[in-house]
Amino acid sequence: MACATDMENFMPQQFAETWLKVPASVQSCRDAYGISEEETEDYLQSGVWAPSFPVVRPMPLFSGDAAAATDEPECTHLMGQEKRYTGGTFGAFCTCSHPKCVGVVVLDGSEGQRMPIEFIVQRCRRLPHEVVYDLSCATLKSGLCRMPFIAKTVAFLVDRFHWMKNRVACSKAMNPDFYSDMDGINTSSSEERNALSRRQEHHLRLMNQDNFITFTTYQQALYNAIAMYRDVETKLSESKWPR
């Protein structure tokens, strides 16, 4: 696919079969696109900071007409509204007792329901079993329309906080309390970490792009170090993270 011409199209089934059968790795992605080992991902240029999750496969282009208004989710969630100052960031976090940030994506516009799909497809060698997101209903619908093999492999769930707050039309299949393997899982880890970031929003909204990205990634890395220290203190982790 990397050697194809710009005008060549691929069917969804053709891409799915290739994506599932070929083992994904950083080196295979670099070889396909001629990226040398010396080149590192510059988060100031890409707007993505995920040091432990480098790109392992390309993101397929989503082509097609805009969805009809009748196909939009009925949840009372203010998704897709433009920010006054900046698009903000999208963060990916683990669900540990002391959550760690595994990636930050600086948005160039309003947040969309495709963000979780794009992150795991590009950067996860093996897809996670569950993804917890506050608008998983729209994310699942996007996956069913664009990349059905993602919807078949990954369970998209709504965190407990948003489920109790404003979920009025979602299927109960997205309620994490309906699954035994989600017992004791911290589904609000992203809300906990975002609450820390909101303390700096008045400073961040007036920064230029480079300073905004640098400050945001530094802040998440610092909170990761604090979370790892708390893991050691509470004996929740037997080993430290790699540098």
Sequence and secondary structure as in RCSB ss.txt:
>XXXX:A:sequence
MACATDMENFMPQQFAETWLKVPASVQSCRDAYGISEEETEDYLQSGVWAPSFPVVRPMPLFSGDAAAATDEPEC
THLMGQEKRYTGGTFGAFCTCSHPKCVGVVVLDGSEGQRMPIEFIVQRCRRLPHEVVYDLSCATLKSGLCRMPFI
AKTVAFLVDRFHWMKNRVACSKAMNPDFYSDMDGINTSSSEERNALSRRQEHHLRLMNQDNFITFTTYQQALYNA
IAMYRDVETKLSESKWPR
>XXXX:A:secstr
 TTS TT    HHHHHHHHHHS   HHHHHHHHT  TT    HHHH EE TT    S      S    GGGS  S
    S   SS   EEEEE  SSS  EEEEEE SSS  TTHHHHHHHHH SS  SEEE TTHHHHHHHHHHH HHH
HHH EEE  HHHHHHH SSS GGG GGG GGGTT  TTHHHHHHHHHGGGHHHHTTS HHHHHHHHHHHHHHHHH
HHHHHHHHTT  SS    
